[in-house]
Amino acid sequence: MTLDPVPAQYGTVLPLREGLADMTSLPPQDMEAEQAIVGAMMLAPEVIAEVSAVMDPADHYRPAHETIHRAILALHAQGRPVDPITLGHHLDQIGDLTRVGDRGYLHTLVQAVPSTANAAYYAEIVRNLARRRRSIEAGTRIVQAGMSADTTDEDLREALALGAETLPGQWAEPIPLNVQPQLPAFPAHALPGWVAEYVMAVAEETQTPADMAGALALSVLATAAGGRTVVQVRGRWREPLNLFVVVALGPANRKSAVFAAMTSPLYEAEKTLVNTAAGRIVEAELTAKMAREAADKAAAKAASADGPERDGLVAEAIGLAQAAESLTVPVRPRLLADDATPEVIATLLADQGGRLAVMSAEGGIFDIIAGRYSGTPNMEVFLKGHAGDRLRVDRRSREEYVEAPALTMGLAVQPTVLEDIGRNRGFDGRGLLARFLYALPESLVGHRKISPTPVPEAAAARYERNVTALTLSLNDWTDPAVLQLTPDAEAALTAFAERLEPELRAKGGRLGHIGKWAGKLIGATARIAGLLHLAGHLEDGYGKPISAATMTAAIELADYFTAHALTVFDLMGADATQARARTLLDVLNAGGWESISRRDLFAKLSRSEFPTVADLEPAVALLEEHGYLRTVSPPRTGKRGRPRSPRYLTHPQLKEGQA
């Protein structure tokens, strides 16, 4: 009996995409489902997490779809928008655009989506087909090894091991929960030229991330324009141009040096204002003193008078006293405050016509707000000072109202300060933390140049001159200048709001867990756009509308702050899902179960952290996304009664207590 020849497909085993051309039929795959998946991820960012929980980019049959899928995940992890235009630009930058076809194919993928709501089902189809392909590949390897006369025992064991790795049900290495995404660098190019030039020069000289100088530059511009300018967003919606900005960097990062370099022009502008006002203050003080003395003399004369002339003298004394009382002495101009109590800041705001900035290279202001001196938290002036809401200041001698306060804050602190304030539930509950723009740059310590290039004198002089000029030019405005948006700028802001809105959803939204912060992002973007506009049109900015290019730059900065805010709020413990997932992982690690039902798992959890089963599901989904769990739904029996509880298969590392 002669043996049949070895089938051709067993002669050389290659991955399915390359080596199964001799098979009579194509390997299991569904091109339409693959196209619908990547197209849906571009149309609806909220489905990215759903798809990621079901399949891996490597499950695609067509390599182009895997490349596109991975690029979408990379953009999404950076907090950047994902659509055919941004994705095409990203693929072009990394040299993969020609591998996927062209930009036109990206638009074709979007048009091929029947429904974004079914993206997870499409992902299940692609995942299951990928498992079938891998099973075929594994079997082919084993057959090849078994039928070859030259195969050694070691070769056979290796083929069996490689086949086992590719079979469905095997576990990949889980992704640690505490791994933070790579945060984007500060987009200094979005700033006006003279600001960007100085920011990068200061970063080079001090060997610090550009984020610190760039974020502080925005707070400097807000100090100059805050309280004197507003942006007309639409209808009655106006945004003042003051900002709350905080940069967090560890020790030995030269925060004080950068802080001094960026804020120096404000102190020079303050000195100029003080010198200019000095003459008026002296004149007003002398006039008020003389008026009081005249009133006192008239009162003494009236008191000693008798007869008919007394009434006339009393009336004269009253008139002089009223005139003396009506005279006010201008206060000494102030632009900046540092280690001041909320009460002092409120008084300064009233004295300075509603404009003030709290600038500090330390985080002590948070301790003051929390009640270091008074024992009672007092954040009213900060909440109203950011929003521009009317502020009432009660003094011993009089009451004052600040019609539209504009308080700016520019802080450079250590990351531990953010951790500490995150523990103060009052800060988050009242919405104070939601008012800050956060930057959490990566430290350069250990990678710094020893002899960096100093800041060019021309760049430093230009920065100081322009900041001073902007501050002084707006100082005497009583009614704020109103900046309008061009139709294109308004359209760009509206498109940004439409992109942002689905991400605010409490369930499934990328920003749902920081909704208080993200809900203010459109207003903050309008404020940034106003500041960029004024800095780009120093002489006549208040007379021109904000352009679409300026709004686009502001949106890029807003995307930067969004990515950093996500990490900062995680650092402060604001992401309840992340915290619950860590708790759940600890319980599973301690239990060492190979599988467990949802009902049994819920019974082992604290009701204070997991009040209902609904609170368990987001944490489970996150652990599934990181590869620690798989959900298995028992088949329906068709019988009456409550269906069986779903079961969770756990990663072998959990069973062994190694996770």
C-alpha positions in Angstrom: 0.0 0.0 0.0 1.4 3.3 -1.0 1.0 6.4 1.1 -0.8 9.4 -0.3 1.5 12.4 -1.0 1.6 15.0 1.8 -0.9 17.8 1.0 0.7 21.0 -0.3 -0.6 23.2 2.5 1.4 21.1 5.0 4.7 21.5 3.2 5.5 25.0 4.6 3.4 26.4 7.4 3.1 30.2 7.4 0.7 32.7 9.0 -2.7 32.5 7.3 -2.4 35.9 5.7 0.7 34.8 3.8 0.9 31.0 3.6 -2.5 29.5 2.8 -2.8 30.6 -0.8 -2.9 26.9 -1.8 -6.1 26.2 0.2 -9.2 25.9 -1.9 -11.1 28.4 0.1 -10.2 31.6 2.0 -9.6 31.3 5.7 -12.5 32.3 8.0 -12.9 36.1 7.8 -15.5 38.8 7.4 -14.2 41.9 5.7 -17.5 43.8 6.1 -17.4 43.3 9.9 -13.8 44.5 10.1 -14.6 47.6 8.1 -17.6 48.3 10.2 -15.6 48.1 13.4 -12.9 50.6 12.5 -15.4 52.8 10.8 -17.6 52.8 14.0 -14.6 53.7 16.2 -14.0 56.8 14.0 -17.7 57.8 14.1 -18.4 57.2 17.8 -15.4 57.4 20.2 -17.6 55.9 23.0 -17.6 52.5 21.3 -13.8 52.3 21.4 -13.9 50.9 24.9 -16.7 48.4 24.0 -14.7 47.1 21.0 -11.5 46.9 23.1 -13.2 44.8 25.7 -14.2 42.2 23.0 -11.3 42.0 20.6 -7.6 42.8 20.0 -6.4 44.7 16.9 -4.5 41.5 15.8 -7.9 39.8 15.4 -8.4 41.5 12.0 -7.7 39.4 9.0 -6.6 42.3 6.8 -3.3 43.9 8.0 -4.5 47.4 7.0 -7.4 47.1 9.4 -5.1 46.1 12.2 -2.9 49.1 11.5 -5.9 51.5 11.4 -7.3 49.9 14.6 -4.0 50.4 16.5 -3.7 54.0 15.3 -7.2 54.8 16.5 -6.3 53.4 20.0 -3.1 55.5 20.0 -5.0 58.7 19.3 -7.7 57.9 21.7 -5.2 57.2 24.5 -3.7 60.6 24.0 -7.1 62.3 24.3 -7.0 63.4 20.7 -10.0 63.4 18.3 -10.4 60.4 16.0 -11.9 60.9 12.5 -10.8 60.2 8.9 -8.9 63.6 8.8 -7.0 63.3 12.1 -6.4 59.6 11.6 -5.1 60.1 8.1 -2.7 62.8 9.4 -1.5 60.6 12.2 -0.9 57.6 9.8 0.9 59.8 7.4 3.2 61.1 10.2 4.2 57.6 11.4 4.6 56.4 7.8 1.7 53.9 7.7 -0.7 55.7 5.4 0.5 53.9 2.3 0.2 50.6 4.1 -3.6 51.1 4.7 -4.3 52.5 1.2 -4.9 56.2 1.3 -7.1 58.8 3.0 -10.0 58.0 0.7 -10.2 54.5 2.1 -10.6 55.9 5.6 -13.7 57.8 4.4 -14.9 54.6 2.8 -14.7 52.8 6.2 -16.9 55.5 7.8 -19.5 55.1 5.1 -19.5 51.3 5.5 -20.9 51.4 9.1 -24.5 50.1 9.2 -24.9 51.1 12.9 -22.3 52.2 15.5 -24.5 50.7 18.2 -23.6 47.2 16.9 -19.9 47.7 17.0 -19.4 45.3 19.9 -21.3 42.6 18.0 -19.2 43.1 14.9 -16.1 42.8 17.2 -17.4 39.4 18.5 -17.7 38.2 14.9 -14.2 39.2 14.1 -12.8 37.8 17.3 -14.4 34.4 16.8 -13.2 34.1 13.2 -9.7 35.0 14.4 -9.8 32.2 16.9 -10.8 29.8 14.1 -7.9 31.0 12.0 -5.5 30.5 14.8 -6.9 27.1 15.5 -6.3 26.2 11.8 -2.7 27.5 12.0 -2.0 25.6 15.2 -3.4 22.4 13.7 -1.4 22.8 10.5 1.8 23.3 12.5 1.2 20.1 14.5 0.3 18.1 11.3 3.4 19.4 9.6 5.6 18.3 12.5 4.0 14.9 12.8 4.2 14.0 9.1 7.7 15.1 8.5 10.3 12.4 8.7 13.0 14.8 9.9 11.0 16.0 13.0 12.7 15.4 16.3 11.0 15.0 19.6 12.1 18.5 20.5 10.6 19.8 17.3 7.3 18.1 18.0 7.1 19.4 21.6 7.8 22.9 20.2 5.0 22.6 17.6 2.6 21.4 20.3 3.6 24.3 22.6 3.3 26.9 19.8 -0.1 25.4 18.9 -1.3 25.6 22.5 -0.3 29.3 22.6 -2.6 30.2 19.6 -5.6 28.1 20.6 -8.7 30.0 22.0 -8.8 30.2 25.7 -5.2 31.0 26.3 -4.5 34.1 28.4 -2.3 37.0 27.4 -0.2 38.9 29.9 -2.7 41.3 31.7 -2.2 45.1 31.5 -1.5 46.5 34.9 -4.2 48.9 36.2 -1.7 51.4 37.5 0.0 52.1 34.1 -0.7 55.7 33.1 -1.0 56.6 29.4 1.7 58.7 27.8 0.6 62.2 28.2 0.9 64.7 25.3 3.6 67.4 25.4 2.5 71.0 25.7 1.6 72.4 22.2 3.7 75.5 22.4 3.1 76.1 18.7 -0.5 76.9 19.5 0.6 80.1 21.3 1.2 83.4 19.6 4.8 83.6 18.1 6.3 85.9 20.7 4.9 83.8 23.6 5.9 80.5 22.1 9.4 81.7 21.4 9.9 82.8 25.1 8.2 79.6 26.5 10.6 77.4 24.5 13.6 79.5 25.4 12.8 79.4 29.1 12.3 75.6 28.9 15.6 75.2 27.2 17.6 77.5 29.7 16.0 75.9 32.8 15.9 72.4 31.3 12.3 71.9 32.3 9.3 70.7 30.3 7.7 73.3 28.1 4.5 72.5 29.9 5.4 74.5 32.9 6.4 77.7 31.1 3.5 77.3 28.6 0.8 76.8 31.2 2.1 79.7 33.3 2.1 81.9 30.2 -1.6 81.4 29.9 -2.1 82.5 33.5 0.1 85.5 32.9 -2.1 86.5 29.9 -5.2 85.9 32.0 -3.8 88.3 34.7 -3.3 91.0 32.1 -6.7 90.6 30.5 -8.9 89.2 33.2 -11.6 91.5 34.5 -11.2 93.8 31.4 -12.3 91.5 28.5 -14.9 88.9 27.9 -15.7 86.6 25.0 -19.2 86.6 23.5 -19.8 82.9 22.9 -23.4 83.0 21.8 -26.6 84.6 23.0 -26.1 85.8 26.6 -23.3 83.4 27.2 -20.1 85.4 27.9 -16.9 84.1 29.3 -14.4 86.2 31.2 -10.7 85.8 30.4 -9.4 84.7 33.8 -8.1 81.2 34.3 -7.2 78.8 37.1 -4.0 76.9 36.1 -1.9 74.5 38.1 1.3 72.7 37.0 2.5 69.7 39.0 6.1 68.7 39.0 8.3 67.0 41.6 11.1 68.6 43.5 14.4 69.7 41.9 12.6 70.8 38.7 13.4 74.5 39.0 9.8 75.6 39.4 10.8 78.8 41.1 13.2 79.8 38.3 10.5 79.2 35.6 7.9 80.9 37.7 10.0 84.0 38.2 10.9 84.2 34.4 7.2 84.0 33.4 5.7 86.3 36.0 8.4 89.0 36.1 6.7 91.4 33.6 3.6 91.4 35.8 5.5 92.7 38.7 7.1 95.4 36.5 3.6 96.3 35.3 2.4 96.5 38.8 5.3 98.9 39.7 4.4 101.1 36.7 0.8 101.3 37.9 1.9 102.1 41.4 4.2 104.9 40.2 1.5 106.3 38.0 -1.0 106.3 40.7 1.3 107.7 43.4 0.6 111.4 42.5 -3.2 110.9 42.5 -3.1 109.0 45.8 -1.1 111.8 47.5 -3.4 114.5 46.0 -6.5 112.6 47.1 -5.2 112.0 50.6 -4.4 115.7 51.0 -7.7 116.8 49.7 -9.6 114.4 51.9 -7.5 115.5 54.9 -8.3 119.2 54.2 -12.0 118.4 53.7 -12.1 116.6 57.1 -10.3 119.5 58.8 -12.7 122.0 57.3 -15.7 119.9 58.4 -14.3 119.6 61.9 -13.7 123.4 62.1 -17.2 124.1 60.9 -18.6 121.6 63.4 -16.7 123.3 66.2 -17.9 126.7 65.1 -21.5 125.6 64.9 -21.3 124.0 68.3 -20.1 127.3 69.9 -22.6 129.5 68.1 -25.9 130.8 69.7 -28.9 132.4 68.3 -30.2 132.6 64.8 -26.8 132.0 63.1 -26.4 128.5 64.7 -28.8 126.8 62.2 -26.9 128.2 59.3 -23.5 127.1 60.7 -24.9 123.6 61.5 -26.1 123.2 57.9 -22.7 124.3 56.6 -20.9 121.9 58.9 -23.2 119.0 57.7 -22.5 119.9 54.1 -18.8 119.9 54.6 -18.9 116.6 56.5 -20.9 115.0 53.7 -18.4 116.3 51.1 -15.5 115.0 53.1 -17.1 111.6 53.5 -17.8 111.4 49.8 -14.1 111.8 48.9 -12.3 108.5 48.3 -8.5 107.9 48.2 -7.5 105.6 45.4 -6.0 102.4 46.6 -2.5 101.3 45.8 -2.7 99.2 42.6 -2.2 95.5 42.9 -2.1 92.8 40.3 -0.7 89.9 42.3 -1.3 88.1 45.6 0.4 85.0 47.0 0.0 83.7 50.6 -3.3 85.5 51.3 -6.5 84.4 53.1 -9.8 84.3 51.3 -10.9 87.3 53.2 -7.9 89.4 52.1 -8.3 88.2 48.5 -12.0 89.3 48.6 -11.0 92.7 49.9 -8.2 93.1 47.3 -10.7 92.2 44.5 -13.1 94.9 45.7 -10.3 97.4 45.9 -8.8 96.6 42.5 -12.0 96.8 40.6 -12.5 93.0 40.4 -9.1 92.0 38.9 -6.5 90.0 40.8 -4.2 87.1 40.3 -3.0 84.6 42.9 0.4 83.4 41.6 2.6 81.0 43.6 5.3 78.5 43.1 4.0 76.5 46.1 0.7 74.9 46.9 0.1 76.7 50.2 -3.0 78.4 48.9 -4.9 75.1 49.0 -4.1 74.8 52.7 -5.5 78.3 53.3 -8.6 77.6 51.4 -9.1 74.4 53.4 -9.0 76.5 56.6 -5.4 76.5 57.9 -6.0 79.7 59.8 -9.7 79.9 60.3 -10.4 76.2 60.9 -13.2 76.4 58.4 -12.9 76.0 54.6 -13.7 79.2 52.7 -13.8 78.9 48.9 -16.6 81.3 48.1 -14.3 84.0 46.7 -12.5 81.4 44.5 -15.7 79.9 43.1 -17.3 83.3 42.3 -14.0 84.8 41.3 -13.6 82.2 38.6 -17.1 82.3 37.3 -17.5 86.1 37.5 -20.5 85.9 39.8 -21.4 89.0 41.9 -19.3 89.0 45.1 -20.4 90.8 48.3 -17.6 92.0 50.6 -18.7 93.0 54.1 -16.3 95.3 56.0 -16.5 96.8 59.4 -17.1 100.3 58.0 -19.0 99.5 54.8 -20.3 96.9 52.4 -19.0 96.5 48.9 -20.1 94.6 45.8 -17.8 93.3 43.1 -20.1 93.2 40.1 -18.0 90.8 38.0 -14.9 89.6 39.8 -12.1 88.0 37.7 -9.7 86.1 39.8 -6.8 84.3 38.1 -4.7 81.6 39.7 -1.3 80.3 38.4 0.3 77.7 40.6 3.3 75.4 40.3 3.1 72.6 42.9 4.4 69.2 43.6 2.2 66.2 42.6 1.7 65.3 46.2 -0.2 68.5 46.7 -2.8 67.3 44.2 -3.0 64.0 46.0 -3.7 65.8 49.3 -6.4 68.1 47.9 -8.0 65.1 46.2 -8.6 63.7 49.7 -10.6 66.9 50.6 -14.1 66.0 49.5 -15.2 69.6 50.0 -12.9 70.8 47.1 -14.6 68.4 44.7 -18.1 68.7 46.1 -18.2 72.5 45.8 -16.6 72.3 42.3 -13.3 74.0 43.0 -11.2 71.3 41.4 -13.4 71.4 38.3 -12.2 75.0 37.7 -8.5 74.3 37.2 -6.7 73.5 34.0 -4.1 70.8 35.0 -0.7 70.0 33.5 1.3 67.0 34.7 4.5 67.0 32.6 7.2 64.4 32.8 10.3 65.5 34.8 13.5 66.0 32.9 15.7 65.4 36.0 18.4 62.9 35.0 18.2 63.9 31.3 19.1 67.6 31.4 21.8 69.4 29.5 24.5 70.7 31.7 25.2 73.8 29.6 21.9 74.7 27.9 21.4 77.7 25.6 20.4 80.9 27.6 17.2 82.8 26.8 18.0 85.2 23.9 17.9 88.8 25.1 15.6 89.9 22.3 13.1 87.2 23.1 13.1 88.1 26.8 12.8 91.8 26.1 9.9 91.2 23.6 8.0 89.1 26.1 8.4 91.6 29.0 7.4 94.5 26.7 4.3 92.8 25.3 3.0 91.5 28.6 3.5 94.9 30.3 1.8 96.7 27.3 -1.2 94.4 27.3 -1.6 94.7 31.1 -1.4 98.5 31.1 -3.5 99.0 28.0 -6.5 97.2 29.6 -6.0 98.6 33.1 -8.3 101.6 32.8 -11.2 99.8 31.1 -14.2 100.0 33.4 -16.7 98.2 31.1 -15.1 95.1 29.7 -14.2 94.8 26.1 -16.4 92.2 24.3 -14.6 89.9 21.9 -16.8 88.4 19.2 -16.3 85.2 17.2 -16.2 85.0 13.5 -18.7 82.5 12.0 -15.9 80.0 11.3 -14.6 80.3 14.9 -18.1 79.8 16.2 -18.5 76.7 14.0 -15.2 75.3 15.2 -16.2 75.7 18.8 -19.6 74.1 18.1 -18.0 71.2 16.4 -15.7 70.7 19.4 -18.8 70.8 21.7 -20.5 68.2 19.6 -17.4 65.9 19.7 -17.1 66.4 23.5 -20.8 65.8 24.4 -20.9 62.0 24.0 -17.7 61.7 26.1 -19.6 63.3 29.1 -22.0 60.4 29.4 -21.9 58.9 32.9 -21.9 55.4 31.5 -19.3 54.7 28.8 -18.2 58.3 28.3 -14.4 58.8 28.4 -14.9 61.9 30.6 -18.0 60.8 32.4 -16.2 60.3 35.8 -14.8 63.9 35.6 -18.0 65.4 34.3 -17.8 68.5 36.6 -14.5 69.4 35.0 -15.3 68.4 31.5 -18.6 70.3 31.6 -16.7 73.5 31.9 -14.3 72.7 29.1 -16.1 74.6 26.3 -16.1 77.8 28.4 -12.5 77.3 29.2 -11.7 76.9 25.5 -13.4 80.1 24.7 -11.4 81.9 27.4 -8.1 80.5 26.0 -9.1 81.6 22.5 -9.7 85.1 23.8 -6.3 85.2 25.5 -4.6 83.9 22.3 -6.4 86.5 20.3 -5.4 89.4 22.5 -1.8 88.2 22.6 -1.8 87.9 18.8 -3.3 91.4 18.3 -1.7 93.6 21.0 -2.7 96.9 19.6 -6.2 96.4 18.3 -7.3 92.9 19.5 -10.5 94.2 21.3 -11.7 95.6 18.0 -11.3 92.4 15.9 -13.3 89.1 16.1 -11.6 85.9 17.1 -10.6 83.9 14.0 -11.1 80.2 13.3 -7.4 79.6 13.4 -7.2 81.0 16.9 -10.1 78.9 18.0 -8.5 75.8 16.5 -5.3 76.6 18.5 -7.4 77.0 21.7 -9.1 73.6 21.0 -5.7 71.9 20.7 -4.7 73.4 24.1 -8.0 72.2 25.5 -7.3 68.6 24.2 -3.9 68.8 25.9 -5.5 69.9 29.3 -8.1 67.2 28.9 -5.5 64.4 28.6 -3.7 65.7 31.6 -6.9 66.2 33.7 -7.8 62.5 33.2 -4.5 61.5 34.8 -4.6 64.2 37.5 -8.1 63.2 38.6 -7.0 59.6 38.7 -4.1 60.7 40.9 -6.6 62.5 43.1 -8.9 59.4 43.3 -11.7 60.9 41.3 -12.1 57.9 39.1 -14.4 55.7 41.1 -14.4 52.9 38.5 -10.6 52.7 38.6 -10.6 52.6 42.5 -13.3 49.9 42.5 -11.5 47.9 39.9 -8.4 47.9 42.1 -10.5 46.7 45.1 -12.1 44.0 42.9 -8.6 42.8 41.8 -7.5 42.6 45.4 -10.5 40.4 46.3 -10.0 38.1 43.2 -6.3 37.9 43.9 -6.9 36.9 47.6 -9.6 34.4 46.6 -7.6 32.5 43.9 -10.8 31.3 42.1 -10.5 29.8 38.7 -14.1 31.1 38.1 -16.8 32.7 40.2 -20.4 33.7 39.6 -21.4 37.3 39.6 -23.8 36.6 42.5 -21.0 35.0 44.6 -18.5 37.7 43.8 -20.9 40.5 44.7 -21.6 38.8 48.1 -17.9 39.0 48.9 -17.6 42.7 48.3 -18.2 45.6 50.7 -21.6 47.3 50.4 -20.1 50.6 51.2 -18.0 50.5 48.0 -20.3 48.3 45.9 -23.9 49.2 47.0 -25.5 47.4 44.0 -24.6 45.0 41.3 -24.8 47.9 38.9 -21.7 49.4 40.7 -19.9 46.1 40.1 -20.3 46.1 36.3 -18.1 49.0 35.3 -15.2 47.6 37.4 -15.6 44.2 35.8 -15.6 45.8 32.4 -12.3 47.6 33.2 -10.7 44.3 34.4 -11.9 42.6 31.3 -10.4 45.4 29.2 -7.1 44.9 31.0 -7.2 41.1 30.5 -7.8 39.9 34.1 -11.4 38.6 33.5 -13.6 37.0 30.9 -17.4 36.9 31.3 -19.2 33.7 30.4 -23.0 33.9 30.1 -24.7 30.6 30.9 -27.0 29.4 28.1 -30.7 29.8 28.6 -32.5 26.6 29.6 -36.0 27.7 28.4 -37.4 27.0 31.9 -39.1 29.4 34.1 -37.4 31.2 36.9 -34.5 33.5 37.3 -31.7 32.9 34.8 -28.4 31.7 36.1 -25.9 34.3 37.1 -23.0 35.1 34.7 -19.7 33.7 35.6 -16.3 35.3 35.5 -13.2 33.3 34.3 -10.1 34.7 36.0 -6.6 35.0 34.7 -4.3 32.2 35.9 -2.1 34.8 37.7 -5.1 35.6 39.9 -5.6 31.9 40.8 -1.9 31.7 41.7 -2.1 35.0 43.7 0.5 36.7 41.5 -1.5 39.6 40.1 
